[in-house]
Amino acid sequence: MAKFRGHCGECGFKTGWTTEATAGQSMLDHYAHKHPNVEPGGASQIAPGDPEGVGCLGWVAIVIIGLFLLAMCSRNGG
């Protein structure tokens, strides 16, 4: 699931990484509280990957280490 974060267009406020709906509601709440006479704006950011996952580089490293261990075991007759 993609993660979203909102950035306020008036100040440095950012929401946490969450769903699109929750980030949008957090921005509306922020504008209502901190910028009451300003139309909500700013920007939305989509997480480039799964921030909680291993990622592509992690999987490549796991495969390389696995191949290395396999080669070492077969070399030693194991």
VOLOPA-537286 format. One line per field, with one value per residue: x, z, y of N, C-alpha, C in turn; residue number from 1. Coordinates in pm, whole numbers. Layout:
<sites>
npx = (X_...);
npz = (Z_...);
npy = (Y_...);
capx = (X_...);
capz = (Z_...);
capy = (Y_...);
cpx = (X_...);
cpz = (Z_...);
cpy = (Y_...);
nr = (NUM_...);
</sites>
This chain:
<sites>
npx = (85_59_219_143_221_152_239_244_155_202_359_615_496_444_262_251_369_113_-217_-369_-615_-614_-389_-476_-696_-562_-417_-626_-730_-505_-483_-728_-686_-433_-411_-659_-797_-708_-707_-678_-372_-55_144_139_307_425_539_849_898_826_835_868_968_1213_1328_1463_1747_1813_1704_1861_2112_2062_2022_2275_2443_2330_2390_2669_2712_2606_2786_3022_2960_2925_3177_3330_3244_3013);
npz = (0_-86_70_199_241_363_288_425_265_374_602_774_831_824_753_903_756_598_506_200_240_517_541_389_543_777_683_623_881_1000_853_923_1193_1220_1005_958_779_529_216_194_87_-42_-74_-183_-102_-227_-99_-208_-205_-22_297_514_428_292_50_-285_-310_-75_-121_-338_-215_-34_-213_-338_-119_-51_-284_-267_-28_-105_-310_-158_8_-176_-280_-70_-54_80);
npy = (-118_218_495_814_1163_1484_1823_2140_2444_2689_2689_2499_2255_1902_1609_1281_968_804_685_807_936_989_1154_1372_1458_1529_1747_1924_1962_2081_2323_2440_2490_2624_2807_2962_3140_3085_2923_2573_2434_2350_2053_1709_1411_1106_806_674_402_101_204_41_-194_-431_-356_-314_-323_-454_-711_-791_-806_-1016_-1232_-1244_-1307_-1551_-1702_-1697_-1842_-2089_-2157_-2181_-2397_-2607_-2620_-2712_-2966_-3005);
capx = (0_137_211_135_252_114_325_172_207_219_463_694_425_429_192_327_338_-15_-298_-398_-731_-574_-298_-559_-773_-467_-386_-744_-733_-395_-519_-837_-635_-318_-429_-805_-850_-633_-754_-576_-285_60_176_133_424_404_662_908_892_768_929_883_1014_1356_1369_1528_1887_1817_1681_1979_2216_2026_2047_2420_2496_2284_2471_2804_2709_2586_2914_3119_2921_2951_3323_3383_3185_2915);
capz = (0_-94_185_158_341_318_324_429_175_448_705_756_881_741_820_902_645_627_385_131_305_649_519_344_657_867_626_643_1024_1024_797_1003_1324_1212_897_941_670_408_149_204_-29_-11_-167_-135_-139_-225_-62_-326_-190_106_398_615_363_272_-68_-393_-278_29_-182_-419_-121_17_-319_-356_-4_-67_-388_-213_68_-184_-377_-57_54_-283_-297_41_-61_184);
capy = (0_341_584_954_1265_1618_1936_2267_2547_2813_2674_2377_2137_1783_1499_1157_877_739_669_933_1000_1039_1268_1483_1507_1595_1878_2009_1997_2174_2454_2497_2531_2716_2905_2957_3222_3052_2802_2469_2414_2267_1945_1571_1332_962_737_611_257_63_247_-61_-316_-451_-280_-388_-345_-556_-841_-824_-848_-1148_-1329_-1257_-1380_-1689_-1767_-1712_-1954_-2210_-2189_-2224_-2531_-2705_-2625_-2791_-3098_-3010);
cpx = (89_115_217_172_215_212_243_237_237_332_535_626_421_350_286_293_214_-90_-327_-511_-692_-480_-378_-639_-683_-431_-504_-754_-625_-430_-630_-786_-528_-335_-578_-862_-780_-690_-644_-500_-171_80_159_257_388_538_718_905_827_866_952_942_1165_1406_1446_1673_1904_1799_1799_2091_2187_2055_2197_2482_2454_2363_2614_2810_2691_2715_3017_3088_2952_3100_3387_3323_3069_2777);
cpz = (0_31_134_274_282_369_318_336_247_551_682_804_777_821_825_780_682_496_325_200_439_636_476_459_756_816_644_788_1058_975_880_1135_1312_1110_864_823_537_348_156_74_10_-116_-100_-184_-127_-194_-184_-321_-57_216_508_557_348_155_-167_-360_-171_-27_-268_-328_-66_-87_-337_-241_-12_-171_-341_-117_-5_-253_-278_-9_-52_-307_-190_45_35_149);
cpy = (124_425_727_1044_1400_1722_2064_2367_2678_2808_2541_2250_2026_1680_1379_1074_798_718_807_1008_1061_1158_1391_1544_1579_1734_1973_2054_2100_2314_2520_2553_2641_2829_2916_3036_3197_2924_2696_2449_2323_2160_1811_1499_1186_897_663_458_226_102_144_-190_-321_-367_-366_-420_-452_-695_-884_-873_-987_-1257_-1351_-1335_-1526_-1765_-1791_-1832_-2086_-2253_-2239_-2366_-2637_-2721_-2714_-2932_-3115_-3023);
nr = (1_2_3_4_5_6_7_8_9_10_11_12_13_14_15_16_17_18_19_20_21_22_23_24_25_26_27_28_29_30_31_32_33_34_35_36_37_38_39_40_41_42_43_44_45_46_47_48_49_50_51_52_53_54_55_56_57_58_59_60_61_62_63_64_65_66_67_68_69_70_71_72_73_74_75_76_77_78);
</sites>
